[in-house]
Amino acid sequence: MRKIALYGKGGIGKSTVSSNVSAALSNMGIKVMQVGCDPKRDSIATLCGGLLKPTILDETRDRGVSEEVILSCVHQGYNGILGVESGGPKPGVGCGGRGVLVALQMLEKYNIFDRHGIEWATFDVLGDVVCGGFAQPMRAGYAKEVYIVTCGEILTLHQITNIARAVRTLAEQGIETGVAGLIDNQRGVPHEREIVEEVAELMGVPVIHHIPRSRTVQDSELKGQTVIQAFPASPQADEYRALANKIRNNTETFIPNIVTLKEIKPIVAKYGGGFASPKNGSQAAS
């Protein structure tokens, strides 16, 4: 089974990217499962028909741990894709990363991937890797191939260096993990492509794809669907299919260099500040 993980800070669009990649892969005849590793529980919303699907953490907390309970958390969606949400603690109580740990343990204990014939698992992970719980997919061997979703905004670029630092730290501890590339989910920053490419070069990892801004993303999410499902003939759907193909054909990962905010600032300043222009509207992100 091929296992990849998409990491990114909250709001950068990693769930949108993950879901469209999963949808595109399913159209290639691959049996896909997407695992949402974020307390917001919105990873599989456009794949499996809406928010508020039962999550592993909620169901095991309320009903106990059993095969029946875990199977009830596996939801079928678009084109036969299966989706699972790890969930999170009650607001103000507990650790958000614990849901990730519990979900992975339960999926393994009840052999969920094998029993459903899964060929490809996409783990959609919140990039707050200061918390060890969100690094759990890497520690547990589910994230040997990490893709980091970014954009050209300076604060996002700073955050992805923390994700890269976590990958490097775990790799130095003997964990088999590495960054396969950056995914530039563009926000309308002037010279965004150039900024992201230069930061990636400092990190020693490739930019696997630049995803342009498009109103099609919001339009599809208003329908509760991925772009691949809602607007399959659109240029934006072609972008996600191109990204999915690149990921499918990828064979390399890299141990990233440590890059500091001090090194990022001159790159961003050279191109005009690293903030999106309000006139460009907003890119859907989840």
Number of C-alpha atoms within 10 A of each C-alpha: 12 14 17 24 25 25 31 27 22 17 14 24 19 27 30 27 26 29 28 26 27 30 29 27 22 19 18 12 10 16 20 27 30 29 26 29 34 25 24 17 21 21 30 32 24 26 27 24 16 16 14 13 20 19 25 28 26 18 18 17 11 10 10 13 14 13 14 11 17 23 15 14 20 23 21 16 18 19 16 17 23 23 25 28 32 29 28 24 16 12 9 7 8 11 16 25 25 21 26 28 20 19 23 18 13 20 19 12 12 15 12 17 17 12 8 13 12 17 15 20 22 22 26 28 30 27 25 21 23 12 13 16 21 23 24 21 23 23 20 15 13 20 28 23 24 26 24 25 27 27 30 27 21 20 16 18 25 19 18 23 22 18 24 24 20 19 28 21 15 17 18 12 10 10 17 17 25 23 26 25 26 27 24 22 25 23 26 23 22 18 15 22 20 14 24 27 19 16 23 20 14 16 22 17 21 19 22 18 20 20 19 15 17 17 12 19 23 17 16 18 19 12 14 18 25 32 30 25 20 19 17 14 11 12 14 20 22 16 18 25 22 16 22 23 15 13 19 14 9 13 9 10 17 18 20 25 17 14 20 14 13 9 12 20 16 12 18 25 12 11 14 12 17 24 17 18 12 10 7 12 13 15 20 20 17 18
